[in-house]
Amino acid sequence: MIIYSGLGGLVPLVTILYFLLYALLGLNKSLDGNVYMSSALALNGTSLWFLGRWLSKKSGSDLNHLPNWKQAILRSKHTMFFIKVEYWGVISFLLSLLYWAR
């Protein structure tokens, strides 16, 4: 069972997309296994970081109709397993460094 909120479900979709792209381009056969995983996870992490930052900036509605002492900005959270999308980018990039170091 996958637990996500907002557009957090994009995390596995983007990850699968990168691995499918590498497979379609034939990079999974031409590259060493560690280099393949490392580069795919690094690109995945970079794209998830920027996607998460963009989603965090984009979503939000200002409640200007409330009195000054009750003004608020509502933002939707984009999380997967209670972790923000941009942090999944960091996790993916750190995993790529682990694969590259092997």
VOSE-254846 format. One record per residue (C-alpha): x negated, y, z. Coordinates in nm, 2 decimals. Example, Ala and Ser with C-alpha at 12.3 -4.5 7.8 and 13.67 -1.06 7.14 Angstrom:
REM VOSE-254846
[pt [-1.23,-0.45,0.78]]
[pt [-1.37,-0.11,0.71]]
REM end
This chain:
REM VOSE-254846
[pt [0.00,0.00,0.00]]
[pt [-0.14,0.34,-0.11]]
[pt [-0.07,0.63,0.12]]
[pt [-0.09,0.97,-0.05]]
[pt [0.08,1.31,-0.04]]
[pt [0.11,1.57,-0.31]]
[pt [-0.11,1.48,-0.60]]
[pt [-0.34,1.26,-0.40]]
[pt [-0.24,0.97,-0.62]]
[pt [-0.47,1.11,-0.88]]
[pt [-0.77,0.98,-0.69]]
[pt [-0.75,0.62,-0.81]]
[pt [-0.62,0.72,-1.15]]
[pt [-0.92,0.95,-1.22]]
[pt [-1.16,0.68,-1.09]]
[pt [-1.00,0.41,-1.31]]
[pt [-1.01,0.66,-1.60]]
[pt [-1.39,0.70,-1.57]]
[pt [-1.46,0.33,-1.55]]
[pt [-1.23,0.27,-1.85]]
[pt [-1.40,0.55,-2.05]]
[pt [-1.74,0.39,-1.98]]
[pt [-1.61,0.05,-2.08]]
[pt [-1.46,0.19,-2.41]]
[pt [-1.78,0.37,-2.49]]
[pt [-1.98,0.05,-2.43]]
[pt [-2.19,0.20,-2.16]]
[pt [-2.12,-0.08,-1.92]]
[pt [-2.32,-0.32,-2.15]]
[pt [-2.60,-0.08,-2.25]]
[pt [-2.68,0.04,-1.90]]
[pt [-2.82,-0.14,-1.60]]
[pt [-2.55,-0.23,-1.35]]
[pt [-2.67,0.02,-1.08]]
[pt [-2.71,0.30,-1.33]]
[pt [-2.36,0.23,-1.47]]
[pt [-2.20,0.25,-1.13]]
[pt [-2.41,0.54,-1.02]]
[pt [-2.33,0.76,-1.32]]
[pt [-1.96,0.67,-1.33]]
[pt [-1.92,0.74,-0.96]]
[pt [-2.12,1.07,-0.98]]
[pt [-1.90,1.20,-1.27]]
[pt [-1.59,1.08,-1.08]]
[pt [-1.70,1.26,-0.76]]
[pt [-1.78,1.58,-0.94]]
[pt [-1.45,1.58,-1.12]]
[pt [-1.25,1.49,-0.81]]
[pt [-1.43,1.77,-0.62]]
[pt [-1.33,2.04,-0.88]]
[pt [-0.98,1.89,-0.92]]
[pt [-0.93,1.90,-0.54]]
[pt [-1.05,2.26,-0.51]]
[pt [-0.83,2.37,-0.80]]
[pt [-0.53,2.20,-0.65]]
[pt [-0.59,2.35,-0.31]]
[pt [-0.61,2.70,-0.46]]
[pt [-0.32,2.66,-0.70]]
[pt [-0.06,2.53,-0.46]]
[pt [0.09,2.76,-0.21]]
[pt [0.38,2.99,-0.17]]
[pt [0.38,3.32,0.02]]
[pt [0.68,3.39,0.24]]
[pt [0.69,3.77,0.21]]
[pt [1.05,3.79,0.30]]
[pt [0.98,3.71,0.67]]
[pt [0.90,3.98,0.93]]
[pt [0.53,4.07,0.97]]
[pt [0.48,3.86,1.28]]
[pt [0.62,3.55,1.10]]
[pt [0.45,3.57,0.77]]
[pt [0.31,3.24,0.65]]
[pt [0.17,3.07,0.34]]
[pt [0.30,2.73,0.27]]
[pt [0.05,2.49,0.10]]
[pt [0.11,2.14,0.00]]
[pt [-0.15,1.89,0.09]]
[pt [-0.31,1.67,-0.17]]
[pt [-0.44,1.37,0.02]]
[pt [-0.50,1.00,-0.02]]
[pt [-0.52,0.80,0.30]]
[pt [-0.51,1.13,0.49]]
[pt [-0.83,1.25,0.32]]
[pt [-0.82,1.55,0.09]]
[pt [-0.89,1.50,-0.28]]
[pt [-1.20,1.72,-0.28]]
[pt [-1.35,1.50,0.00]]
[pt [-1.29,1.19,-0.20]]
[pt [-1.52,1.36,-0.45]]
[pt [-1.79,1.39,-0.19]]
[pt [-1.74,1.02,-0.09]]
[pt [-1.76,0.91,-0.45]]
[pt [-2.08,1.11,-0.51]]
[pt [-2.24,0.97,-0.19]]
[pt [-2.15,0.62,-0.31]]
[pt [-2.32,0.70,-0.64]]
[pt [-2.64,0.79,-0.45]]
[pt [-2.62,0.46,-0.27]]
[pt [-2.59,0.27,-0.60]]
[pt [-2.87,0.47,-0.75]]
[pt [-3.11,0.41,-0.46]]
[pt [-3.07,0.03,-0.48]]
REM end
